[in-house]
């Protein structure tokens, strides 16, 4: 953890885990020992879970997404830094007469 790129050099821990679980475990280690390297590793976790195209600026018709989801399925929105889509989401919720429960999970 004292190297210049600890996010790429993790000890080989002998645990049975999926690639995503291993990335989460490594993220916890980085948070504890090298918090300055947390963001790049968190980005890699997001890319692993959501795919490489998650940050390429692709957009979807949100109404189509909402209408395709079941009422109990959560929807995770990811936006560019500095962009707050909450007003548009609230407006669409009113327009579709859909119940909205919003939770902020942080920003960079």
HUGICOR-V19071 format. One record per residue. RES is the residue in three letters. D_FIRST is the distance of its C-alpha to the first C-alpha in whole Angstrom. Layout:
RES_D_FIRST / RES_D_FIRST
//
This chain:
UNK_0 / UNK_4 / UNK_6 / UNK_8 / UNK_8 / UNK_5 / UNK_8 / UNK_10 / UNK_8 / UNK_8 / UNK_9 / UNK_13 / UNK_14 / UNK_18 / UNK_19 / UNK_22 / UNK_21 / UNK_23 / UNK_20 / UNK_21 / UNK_20 / UNK_16 / UNK_15 / UNK_16 / UNK_14 / UNK_11 / UNK_12 / UNK_13 / UNK_9 / UNK_8 / UNK_11 / UNK_10 / UNK_7 / UNK_7 / UNK_11 / UNK_11 / UNK_10 / UNK_12 / UNK_16 / UNK_15 / UNK_13 / UNK_16 / UNK_19 / UNK_18 / UNK_19 / UNK_22 / UNK_23 / UNK_22 / UNK_25 / UNK_27 / UNK_27 / UNK_27 / UNK_30 / UNK_29 / UNK_28 / UNK_31 / UNK_33 / UNK_35 / UNK_38 / UNK_40 / UNK_43 / UNK_42 / UNK_45 / UNK_45 / UNK_42 / UNK_43 / UNK_46 / UNK_45 / UNK_42 / UNK_44 / UNK_44 / UNK_41 / UNK_39 / UNK_36 / UNK_35 / UNK_32 / UNK_33 / UNK_30 / UNK_31 / UNK_30 / UNK_29 / UNK_32 / UNK_34 / UNK_35 / UNK_37 / UNK_38 / UNK_42 / UNK_43 / UNK_41 / UNK_44 / UNK_47 / UNK_46 / UNK_46 / UNK_49 / UNK_51 / UNK_50 / UNK_51 / UNK_48 / UNK_46 / UNK_43 / UNK_40 / UNK_37 / UNK_34 / UNK_31 / UNK_28 / UNK_26 / UNK_25 / UNK_23
//
